[in-house]
Amino acid sequence: MSYRIEPTSDGSNTLYSNLFDATYHSIFGAIEESIHVFLAAGLDYVSKRNKHISILEIGFGTGLNAWLTYIHSLRNGLSVNYSTLELYPVDKEITSQLNFHDHLPCTESEKDAFDLLHALSWDEKHLLDTFSFIKHHEDFVKMEYTPSQFDCIYFDAFAPSTQPELWELDLHTRLYKALKPGGCLVTYCAKGDFKRLLKSIGYMLDPLNGPNRKHEMTRAIKA
Ligand SMILES: C[S@@+](CC[C@H](N)C(=O)[O-])C[C@H]1O[C@@H](n2cnc3c(N)ncnc32)[C@H](O)[C@@H]1O
């Protein structure tokens, strides 16, 4: 796997993957996208009715979503069970070049948590205060998802144009089953085909503005 560090418009950087010919975040702002799509539309939404939250992340990648969720949960008195999946872990040599903590006001221990999330062993549960964390070294498509387990799914796969197989009925039907009733899936993607697929599975869709220059994002709620 080879990567390039790519700047984004909010000053935070991201990775470009040669294997996928894609960046890990929007080039219009990595931190901005992560906060807008996953924390504000997903975590904040489910934490209004429950302070004990189970999250499934599709794609650990740079660890940005996980790190921001860790910080947010500790600052806001949430107890979070965070499960993330990743088939192609990124080496420390690469993650150490990411500058997220320079673009988010954070304490030294919050800053250190970024490296810690990467350093922790795979396929084992770790408890960091009220943040319980497990990284599965697994394929999204082959993973067996337990029914009614999650309050929120951060669906942060590469775009349908890059990995169309991750935006299809079989995987999304299984993810729908893995959500608790009232839970939601959030993603930066708002393609018409994908929204129709989500509706056909049974989701109710909330039209939301996307981050930065994107007009829309998707929050899909399990009734
Ligand atoms: C858009 S990136 C995720 C960005 C990440 N959420 C972050 O905060 O940096 C998509 C991730 O999915 C991973 N991936 C691609 N195909 C996969 C598969 N079939 N199973 C598991 N991980 C996969 C890639 O290696 C990449 O890390």
The ligand as a Gaussian input file, in Angstrom:
#p B3LYP/6-31G(d) Opt

LIG

0 1
 C      -12.865000       6.651000       3.412000
 S      -11.736000       5.599000       4.237000
 C      -12.213000       5.693000       5.936000
 C      -11.853000       6.989000       6.606000
 C      -11.903000       6.876000       8.114000
 N      -13.233000       6.742000       8.638000
 C      -11.152000       8.001000       8.791000
 O      -11.707000       8.649000       9.726000
 O      -10.016000       8.229000       8.407000
 C      -12.355000       3.962000       3.834000
 C      -11.606000       2.854000       4.546000
 O      -12.187000       1.595000       4.201000
 C      -11.136000       0.619000       4.148000
 N      -11.629000      -0.519000       3.357000
 C      -11.833000      -0.568000       2.015000
 N      -12.422000      -1.736000       1.664000
 C      -12.608000      -2.440000       2.812000
 C      -13.206000      -3.702000       3.108000
 N      -13.736000      -4.468000       2.152000
 N      -13.249000      -4.106000       4.393000
 C      -12.706000      -3.341000       5.387000
 N      -12.099000      -2.125000       5.158000
 C      -12.074000      -1.675000       3.898000
 C       -9.998000       1.374000       3.527000
 O       -8.762000       0.766000       3.792000
 C      -10.124000       2.750000       4.180000
 O       -9.387000       2.821000       5.364000

